[in-house]
Amino acid sequence: MESQTKEWKSFLQVIKERRSVRHYDPSVTISEQELKEILAEATLAPSAANLQPWKFLVITEQALKDQLLPIAYNQQQVADASAVIAVLGDLQAHVQVDKIYSASVEAGYMTEEIKQALVGNITAGFATLDTTARQNGVMTDCGLVSMQLMLAAKARGYDTVPMAGYDAGKLRAMFAIPERYATVMLIAVGKAAQPGHPTFRLPVEDVTFWNGIAE
C-alpha cells in the first residue's frame, strides 16, 4: 500500500507540475534512446479497436528545426527545444489490424477464433467509413497519445508544449508526408529555460453535468 501511495503521489505531482513551456535551453539534447522510451510510454494510451493509428515524426536535427521555424509561425520553441515531434494520424490504420491481433494471440491475450472474428468485423467496419469519419477517429486517438507523451516527458524531467499553430500544407511538403497521414499537432520537448506560467482552471462545478445537462 505504501509503494502504491508513493506512485500515486508521484503521478499527481507530474500532472500538477506540467506546464506548456515556450522557452527552452537550446544546449540540452535528449538521446534517441530516451526519446524512444518516452514514445513507448506514450503508446500505452488507448485507441479505438487498439488500432494505434499514431505515427511520430521526430525532428532533432538543428537545420531541420530551423527550417520548421517559419512553418510554425516563428514560435521560437521549435528551434530551441531538444526535439519537435509531429504527431500524425494514419487514416489507413486498419491495414495493420492482422499484425496487431496476431501478436495478441501469440501473447495469449485472445484465441485465434476471437482474433478472426474481430479482424473481420473491424475490416468490414472500416470499409463503411468515409474520410471525415476516419479523420475524426484518428484525431481522438492521437489526442490521447499526445497527452500521454507530454506526461511521460514530464515524469522524466522534461518540458513540452503542444502546438496547433503551424502551416499544415508546408509541413506536409517539407517532409513529404503522404496523404494517408493526418497532421494532428506538433509537440516541442526539452528543458525549460523559463518555467511555464501557471494558468487558471475552471472549477469542476463549472464544467460538469450530473445525469443530464441543465440549461
Phi, psi and omega in degrees: 000320181298316181295322178296320179296318179297317178297319180294317178297321179297318178296316178300321179296319180299310185289332179280331183267347179297132177226156171278108185260131183244359178235118187239154175279109184290349180277349184273131174244153175242128183295155177300323180297317181290324175298320177298320180294319177298316179295320179298319178293323178297322185284004170282356177297154179283158175209156181301127180057019181057033182280345174049065188280005184282146170227149183236123172259106185264123184245112182240340181289130185300321181299321179288321178296323178293323177291328181286336185309307180292332177294330178264028175056038173059036171283111192300335179300335179297321180277328188267335181294158179296325180208152170240128182249119174271117179270124182242151178244124183279111180287351178242034184300336183295343181291343179260012184298320181294319178299314183294314184283332174294321177295326177294323177295314180298326180280353180085016182278340179202165177273165177297324180296315178296318178303311182300319180295316181293316179300318178297316180295317182292316179299316179294320180296318180295328181297338182268353185271134174275177184299320181297316180295320178294320180294318177301319180295314182289330177295322176296309183296319181287335172295320179296314182291329180293316178296319180294325177298315181294323178290322178297320178295316180297321179298335179265004177094011179255163180244161183214165167209128176277144183228124171258351182273090176199160179273102186299322180297317180289324175300314180299318181291319183299319184252011179051050181284122181297155182296340180293345182255120174282140175274123187259304179192166169254144176231118173276139181227133177175201178255130182296134169271332173225138182293149173292142183278148178292151180230156180280140174242135176299143178295155181305324181299333182275346186238006187237133170249143179246118172061025179147161183257121178262137179287000000 
